[in-house]
Amino acid sequence: MKDEPLSITITERTKPYQGFRQVEVIDYREDESGISARRELMTGTRAVTVVAHDPNLDVLLMVRQFRLGAHIGTGFGKTAEFVAGMIDPGEAPEDSVRRELLEETGVAATVVLPMCRFLTTPGLSDETIDLYYAQVDASDLPEEAGVAHETEQTFPFTVPLSEALTALDENHIYNGIVMVGLLRFAREKDALIARAAAR
């Protein structure tokens, strides 16, 4: 099983809004079926997320921060999540991982390994996430981090994988990116640690 391509013709593409995010209105036609549609799409975003793990303490390093969409959608706006951020122009994804970890937690990665790439909301956006694994020393975390000029305030914390998976099972986590990261890490933990040790 895998995703497959579909031939389409884009007949019109406009950008009615460009702010923190860019929104495009796209008219297209499916070439084989002839189906036509107009969709609004948030475009042009590539980001990274990092499952940061301290192998000595055997805990995950995560952050809490305010997310307006979560606040409006669920009422729980101070979300527990993995470090994440947009890839700057000309920046390699691994460099983004290292930069975001420092900005959001004050902790440097000792090893960074790619895990997978995925779409966040393909019906609404072309945003792709590069998911990475990073080993860190989480023994001395600041109470607060983030980049002030980006209006970013983060609160680093650690959690055992078992506790994070329980939160997932009990539906205390709504963030799909966190779900993907937790489930992939739970499945690949031993292999990732072995790959990191071989570096």
Buried (B, 14 or more C-beta within 10 A) or exposed (E): EEEEEEEBEEEEEEEEEEEEEBBBBBBBBEEEEEEEEEEEBBBBBBBBBBBBBBBEBEBBBBBBBBBEEBEEEEEBBEBBBBBBBBBEEEEEBBBBBBBBBBBBBBBEBEBBBEBEEBEBEEEEBBBBBBBBBBBBBBEEBEEEBBBEEEEBBBBBBBBEBEEBBEBBEEEEBBBEBBEBBBEBBBEBBEEBBEEBEEE
